[in-house]
Amino acid sequence: MPNNEVTSGIVDLLSTILEGLEHIRNRLREGHLADTMYLFEDITRAFYSINNSLEPIISELPENQLLSLTDQLINIMEDMTTAYKQDDIEKSKADMQFLLLPGFKKWKIELERCLNIYNAS
């Protein structure tokens, strides 16, 4: 069972990931694809790290949409990875702006809500 320090670390990491995604979005708008790939890979690893740390407690969290939101994010990240590999900046820009950023924000809000309730109990 994670303690407040662990869940606080997750919340901090969520904010860092969001900042990274927004940075990538801005760089993609400026026409930079290749130089954002490593940051995107780091963000993907951080997302999976959070997701893995949640697996032992997911059943203890209040009712939520985390599993479906997580599945959506995984699919979007896989599509973004493919767009990077294909050097497709237009698809990367569109996926980031209209899918990944909004999807991550929704997941982040839901996860923070669950962790706050979990910590309060």
Solvent accessible surface area in square Angstrom, and as a share of the most:
residue,aa,sasa,rsa
1,M,186,0.83
2,P,28,0.18
3,N,89,0.46
4,N,98,0.50
5,E,141,0.63
6,V,69,0.40
7,T,1,0.00
8,S,57,0.37
9,G,36,0.35
10,I,13,0.07
11,V,48,0.28
12,D,92,0.48
13,L,60,0.30
14,L,0,0.00
15,S,47,0.30
16,T,81,0.47
17,I,4,0.02
18,L,34,0.17
19,E,117,0.52
20,G,10,0.09
21,L,0,0.00
22,E,53,0.24
23,H,95,0.42
24,I,0,0.00
25,R,46,0.17
26,N,61,0.31
27,R,62,0.23
28,L,1,0.00
29,R,137,0.50
30,E,110,0.49
31,G,49,0.47
32,H,70,0.31
33,L,13,0.06
34,A,76,0.59
35,D,82,0.43
36,T,3,0.02
37,M,60,0.27
38,Y,149,0.57
39,L,60,0.30
40,F,5,0.02
41,E,64,0.29
42,D,71,0.37
43,I,7,0.04
44,T,25,0.14
45,R,148,0.54
46,A,20,0.16
47,F,0,0.00
48,Y,75,0.28
49,S,63,0.41
50,I,3,0.02
51,N,27,0.14
52,N,92,0.47
53,S,50,0.32
54,L,4,0.02
55,E,112,0.50
56,P,99,0.62
57,I,4,0.02
58,I,46,0.23
59,S,104,0.67
60,E,82,0.37
61,L,13,0.07
62,P,35,0.22
63,E,167,0.75
64,N,43,0.22
65,Q,103,0.46
66,L,2,0.01
67,L,121,0.60
68,S,60,0.39
69,L,9,0.04
70,T,8,0.05
71,D,83,0.43
72,Q,96,0.43
73,L,1,0.01
74,I,37,0.19
75,N,89,0.46
76,I,23,0.12
77,M,3,0.01
78,E,96,0.43
79,D,68,0.35
80,M,0,0.00
81,T,50,0.29
82,T,62,0.36
83,A,0,0.00
84,Y,15,0.06
85,K,163,0.69
86,Q,123,0.55
87,D,107,0.55
88,D,50,0.26
89,I,43,0.22
90,E,110,0.49
91,K,80,0.34
92,S,0,0.00
93,K,57,0.24
94,A,44,0.34
95,D,8,0.04
96,M,0,0.00
97,Q,59,0.26
98,F,146,0.61
99,L,83,0.41
100,L,0,0.00
101,L,4,0.02
102,P,63,0.39
103,G,17,0.16
104,F,0,0.00
105,K,76,0.32
106,K,115,0.49
107,W,0,0.00
108,K,28,0.12
109,I,118,0.60
110,E,24,0.11
111,L,0,0.00
112,E,35,0.16
113,R,93,0.34
114,C,0,0.00
115,L,1,0.00
116,N,96,0.49
117,I,80,0.41
118,Y,23,0.09
119,N,53,0.27
120,A,90,0.70
121,S,122,0.79
